[in-house]
């Protein structure tokens, strides 16, 4: 490389400022240990030469890199877009940089990425982590950690109000006359999936409705479309899907089979991603405060880095709300079986002598 094209080094600054290279190093890494006039002259010379410090090298003596990691399970899932935006906004306000890690729904890839990145990080946010609680606690022993969309004891955790969201969805469907609801489950390793199913079971004991579980299913549009092939729209009148992507795929798969949504089957999703309002019919969904989740995670992490005592006894819970669109409707008394093309009368209209209660399905 031509000498004139070579980027300036710490030695070039030292030579031009008439000081030792070690003094230049201290001027940038520990300015309080350098005379004020000398430090100012060094900064001016560095600016004239176009010298830029290496933030990682500068961090070696102090352990402060100004970098935190946000680990997500799938970068292609639009659920994370608002979480990422919220995290970036809060981090930038505090002068921190966010390193985004895509685990691709793999606990192995998640662990490997963290092993490589931890030396350069001040803290970690795990969003919907698929790794075990013990593995998360191991990471938390090395760097401050905040967990999103999951509760891990002894680690600061932030979750959306899953139980309330499930209740809103189920109350909505029961109010529309639905008495048999199928839950289309997500990944088996998902903490939120387990909480939603548990909430559905608890609530079904208090409401005139039977709940059934199908899955696990990949949390994608393709996963929902595949699940539609096995779903019997006569045996159930409504579906609550693990997330909006699965619900959208389910609707598309049902429509391909000739099943009408919501006339034959009502569908509810979770998350309220941007696409929920773009599909036909629009998707009724439980909305989580996604951007607020990202912002709160970063602020909690930065507070811990600043010396605050982390709250680990119970997770912080953010509110959820139901957004009603066109994918849910009053339960139809007559629904068409796509397999036979015949029309069957729902249980509420069968004679008492031959009917089978919805709760026994």
C-alpha positions, 0 to 999 in steps of 0.5 A: 500500500502507498504510504499516503494511502495507509490509514494513520496509526497511533504512532503517527499521532504521537510523532506529530504531537511530540509525545509518546505513543503510550500518552496517545493511548491514555488520551483516548482510553483514560483521558483523566490520566493525561494533562488537559492541554496535552490531551486536547493537542492529541485530539486535534492532531488526530483529527487533522490526520484522520486518525480513528480509534479502534473501539474494541482495542480501546475497550480492552483495559476497561471492559467497556465496548458500548455494545450489547447483543439482541439474540432473536430466534428467527430474523425472517419472523416479522414479530421481531421487527418492532422489538429490534426497532425499540431496542435500537432506539433505546440503545442509541439514546444511551450511546450503545450499539446493538449486535443482532444475532439470528439463532435460526430457531436453533439452540445450538446456533444460539449458544455458538454465536454467544460463545463467539460474541461474549468477549466483545459484549457488555450485556445480552438480551435473549428474545424468545430463546430456545436454550435451556434455563440452565444455559441462560443462567450460565451466560448470565454468570458471564455478562448481564442478561435480560430475557424477553418473551420468557420467564427464567428464575434468577434472570431479569425477564420481560413478558407480554401478558399471555394469560390475559391475551388468551382470555381476551381471545377465548372470551371473544370466540365464546361470545360469538357462539364457539364451543369447540376451539383448537389451539394450533401449537408452536415450537415445542421449546417455546416458553410462550407456547406452553403458557398459552396452552396452559392458559387455554386449559385453565380458562376452558374449565371456567367457560362453556368451551372445549379446547383441543391442541394440534401440533407442534407446528413450525411458527411460519406461514408454510407451517400454518398452511401445512397444518390446514391440510389436517384440520377438520373444520367440522370438528371445531369451529375456531382456531387460536394459532401460536402466532400471526404467521401460522394463522395467516398460513392456516387461512391460506391453506384452508381457503385452498381447500374451499374452507371459508374464513370466517364463515366456516372457521374463525381464526385468531392469531397472536402478535399483531404483526404488520401483515395481519391487516394486509391479508384477506380477511384481516386477522383477528389477533392478540396484540403485544407491545412489541416495540415497548418490549425491545425498549424495556429490555434495553433499559433494564439491561443498561440499568443493571450495567449501571449498578442497579439491582436486577429484578429477578423474583417475577418477570415484568409483565406488559399489557396485551389487547385484542384487535378484532378484524374479519377472520372471526365471526358468529359461529355458523349453524351449518358448515361445509365439509371440504372433503365431501362437499356436504353440509353438516348441522352443528351440534347446537342444532342436532336433536337431543337424542343423537347429539354429541356434546361439544365438550366430548370432542 
